[in-house]
Amino acid sequence: MRYWIACLLVFLAGCEQSATPVKPAFDRTNTPIELTVVFHGDLAALQQEYRRTHPNSPHSKVNGLTGFATWNEVKNPGPFPNATLLGNSPATCVVHTTRPRKVDDKSTLVLGHELLHCINGSYHP
Protein backbone atom coordinates (compact mmCIF):
# COMPACT_ATOMS: atom_id res chain seq x y z
CA MET A 1 0.00 0.00 0.00
CA ARG A 2 2.80 2.43 0.88
CA TYR A 3 4.37 1.69 -2.49
CA TRP A 4 1.24 2.87 -4.33
CA ILE A 5 0.95 5.98 -2.19
CA ALA A 6 4.59 6.82 -2.90
CA CYS A 7 4.02 6.28 -6.65
CA LEU A 8 0.99 8.53 -6.55
CA LEU A 9 2.92 11.30 -4.76
CA VAL A 10 5.76 11.09 -7.30
CA PHE A 11 3.23 11.24 -10.14
CA LEU A 12 1.49 14.30 -8.65
CA ALA A 13 4.79 16.07 -8.01
CA GLY A 14 5.77 15.40 -11.62
CA CYS A 15 2.57 17.01 -12.88
CA GLU A 16 3.30 20.19 -10.94
CA GLN A 17 6.84 20.43 -12.27
CA SER A 18 5.76 20.12 -15.89
CA ALA A 19 3.27 23.00 -15.68
CA THR A 20 4.06 26.12 -17.71
CA PRO A 21 4.99 28.98 -15.35
CA VAL A 22 2.90 32.16 -15.29
CA LYS A 23 4.85 35.06 -16.84
CA PRO A 24 2.68 38.18 -16.45
CA ALA A 25 2.64 40.82 -19.18
CA PHE A 26 1.31 43.17 -16.48
CA ASP A 27 -0.12 42.93 -12.98
CA ARG A 28 -3.56 44.24 -12.12
CA THR A 29 -3.57 42.84 -8.60
CA ASN A 30 -5.48 45.26 -6.33
CA THR A 31 -6.75 47.11 -9.42
CA PRO A 32 -10.50 47.41 -9.97
CA ILE A 33 -11.40 45.58 -13.19
CA GLU A 34 -14.71 45.96 -15.00
CA LEU A 35 -15.43 42.30 -15.79
CA THR A 36 -18.01 40.92 -18.21
CA VAL A 37 -18.51 37.15 -18.48
CA VAL A 38 -20.21 35.76 -21.59
CA PHE A 39 -21.42 32.16 -21.39
CA HIS A 40 -21.93 30.63 -24.83
CA GLY A 41 -24.44 27.84 -25.37
CA ASP A 42 -21.82 25.47 -26.78
CA LEU A 43 -18.25 25.34 -28.07
CA ALA A 44 -19.33 25.98 -31.67
CA ALA A 45 -20.92 29.30 -30.64
CA LEU A 46 -17.84 30.20 -28.58
CA GLN A 47 -15.51 29.44 -31.48
CA GLN A 48 -17.69 31.42 -33.88
CA GLU A 49 -17.44 34.45 -31.55
CA TYR A 50 -13.66 34.03 -31.40
CA ARG A 51 -13.46 34.06 -35.21
CA ARG A 52 -15.66 37.18 -35.28
CA THR A 53 -13.56 39.06 -32.71
CA HIS A 54 -10.18 37.79 -33.97
CA PRO A 55 -10.48 37.89 -37.78
CA ASN A 56 -6.70 37.79 -38.32
CA SER A 57 -6.05 34.82 -36.04
CA PRO A 58 -5.14 31.52 -37.71
CA HIS A 59 -8.13 29.20 -37.98
CA SER A 60 -6.07 26.36 -36.50
CA LYS A 61 -6.01 28.28 -33.19
CA VAL A 62 -9.80 27.96 -32.94
CA ASN A 63 -9.83 24.15 -32.99
CA GLY A 64 -10.16 22.95 -29.41
CA LEU A 65 -10.73 26.47 -28.04
CA THR A 66 -12.73 26.32 -24.79
CA GLY A 67 -12.53 29.96 -23.75
CA PHE A 68 -10.87 33.30 -24.38
CA ALA A 69 -10.57 36.74 -22.85
CA THR A 70 -10.14 40.22 -24.25
CA TRP A 71 -8.75 43.10 -22.20
CA ASN A 72 -7.59 46.64 -22.68
CA GLU A 73 -3.83 46.84 -22.94
CA VAL A 74 -1.31 48.78 -20.91
CA LYS A 75 1.60 50.87 -22.07
CA ASN A 76 5.06 50.53 -20.55
CA PRO A 77 4.07 47.29 -18.78
CA GLY A 78 7.22 46.97 -16.76
CA PRO A 79 8.45 47.34 -14.17
CA PHE A 80 5.35 46.76 -12.07
CA PRO A 81 3.44 48.60 -10.66
CA ASN A 82 4.26 51.48 -13.05
CA ALA A 83 2.08 50.10 -15.84
CA THR A 84 -0.64 52.47 -16.96
CA LEU A 85 -3.74 51.80 -19.01
CA LEU A 86 -3.95 53.29 -22.47
CA GLY A 87 -5.78 56.59 -22.08
CA ASN A 88 -7.74 57.18 -18.90
CA SER A 89 -10.04 54.20 -19.34
CA PRO A 90 -10.72 51.80 -16.48
CA ALA A 91 -9.32 48.29 -16.65
CA THR A 92 -11.84 46.15 -18.53
CA CYS A 93 -11.98 42.50 -19.46
CA VAL A 94 -14.47 40.22 -21.21
CA VAL A 95 -14.26 36.46 -20.58
CA HIS A 96 -15.91 34.03 -23.01
CA THR A 97 -16.53 30.38 -22.12
CA THR A 98 -19.33 27.87 -21.71
CA ARG A 99 -21.41 27.79 -18.53
CA PRO A 100 -20.03 25.56 -15.75
CA ARG A 101 -22.34 22.65 -14.92
CA LYS A 102 -20.50 21.06 -11.99
CA VAL A 103 -18.05 22.19 -9.33
CA ASP A 104 -14.55 22.34 -10.81
CA ASP A 105 -15.58 21.01 -14.22
CA LYS A 106 -13.67 22.01 -17.36
CA SER A 107 -15.72 25.21 -17.82
CA THR A 108 -14.99 26.27 -14.23
CA LEU A 109 -11.27 25.76 -14.75
CA VAL A 110 -11.38 27.64 -18.06
CA LEU A 111 -13.19 30.52 -16.34
CA GLY A 112 -10.34 30.80 -13.82
CA HIS A 113 -7.71 30.55 -16.56
CA GLU A 114 -9.35 33.34 -18.55
CA LEU A 115 -9.80 35.50 -15.44
CA LEU A 116 -6.04 35.29 -14.91
CA HIS A 117 -5.66 36.87 -18.37
CA CYS A 118 -7.70 39.81 -17.07
CA ILE A 119 -5.20 40.20 -14.22
CA ASN A 120 -1.92 39.34 -16.02
CA GLY A 121 -2.58 39.78 -19.75
CA SER A 122 -0.80 37.35 -22.07
CA TYR A 123 0.84 35.25 -19.38
CA HIS A 124 1.56 32.13 -21.46
CA PRO A 125 2.65 31.35 -25.03
N, C-alpha and C positions, 0 to 999 in steps of 0.2 A: 504494500500500500504506500509506504513512504517513497518507494521508487517512482510510482506514478505521480505523486504529489510533486516530487522534485522535477520530474520531466515537464509537468504542467507549468511550474514556476519558471523553468528555463525557457519554455516556449513563449510564455507571456512576456518575459523580459526581452526576448528576441524581437517580439512585435514592437515593443516600445522603441527599441534602438533603431529599427528600420524606418520609423516614421520621418517624414520630411519636416525639418524644423521651420518654425514660423519666422519669417524675415519681413518685418513690417516696412511698408513704404512710408507710412506715417503712423502717428499714435493719437487717437482721439479719446484715450482714456480720460475720464472726468470732463468730457466735452459733451454738452447737450447735442443730441442727434435727432433730427426729425426723421422718423422711421416709418416707412409704408411697407406692409407685407401683402403680397398678392399671391393668393392660393389659386393655382390653375386646376381645372377639373381632371386633367390627366397629363402624362408626359408629352403627348403629341401637341397639346395646346401650349404647354410650357416652351417646347422647342420651337414652335411657330412664333411665339412672342420673342424668343431670343433672335431668330432670323430677322424679324421685323426691326428690332432695336439695335442689331449688330449686322447691318447689311454687308459690311466688308470683311466679316469674319469667315474663315474657311468653313465650308459645310461639314467637313469631317469633325470639326469641334463640336457640332450639335449632337452627333450620335452619342447616346449614352448620357447626355446632359440631364441632371436631376434638379438643378437649381442654378440661379445666378443672381448677382447683385449689381446695381449701378449706384455710383456715389459721385458727389462733386469732388473734384480734385483739389489738391493743395499746391501752392508754389513754394519753392525752397523747402522741401520736406525734411531736410536734416540740417543741423542736429535738432532732435526733439528737445524741448517743446516749442521751438521757434517756428514751426510750420504755421502758415496762415492759409485760410481759404481764399480761393480766387474771388476777388471782389469783397463785398461785405455780406455775402449770403450766409445763412446759417448752414451748418453741416446737415446734409440730407443724404438719405440712402433708401433705395427701393430693393427689397428682397423678393425674388420670384421662386416659388417651389410648389409642390403639391401639398395638400392638407395632411398633417399627421393624423393617423388613425389609432395608433397605440403608443404607449409610453416608450420613448427611445427607439421608435422605428426609424427606418431610413429617412423619411421626410423630416422627422425631428432632428436627426443628426445633420441633415443638409441645411436646415434652418439655422442651426448654430454655426455651421461652417460659413454660410453666407453672411450672417450677422458679424462674424469676425472680419469679413471684408469691409463692412461699414466702419469698423474701428481701426483696422490696419491697412486698408487698401489692398493692393496686389501683393499679398504676403507669400505667395507660392508661385512656382513656374506654371 
